[in-house]
């Protein structure tokens, strides 16, 4: 982490896919399933009605079931995966993150 903050802003439209009400977007993200119309969808009840979070002196709409939303997009997002091209920084970072665990080989 280098201190960056990223916001994922996407436009969703209501759709029905495989008999389920979904919110569909055109761009693929993580593990989102493909809808019948060729987009990518999230069950409506995961997002709507939205909840609000305070962030950087503002209030922003977010999915009402944020854990389910993150799992739909990223799978097991709590699992840290090191994807460095050079394994030396990954090993160094793993040792910092896993204090007390044996070093990553």
Secondary structure, DSSP 4 states (H G I P E B T S, - for coil): --S---------EEEEETTEEEEEESS--TTPEEPTTSSEEEEHHHHSSPEEEEETTEEEEE-TTHHHHHHHHHSSTTS-----SSHHHHHHHHHHHTTTSPPP-
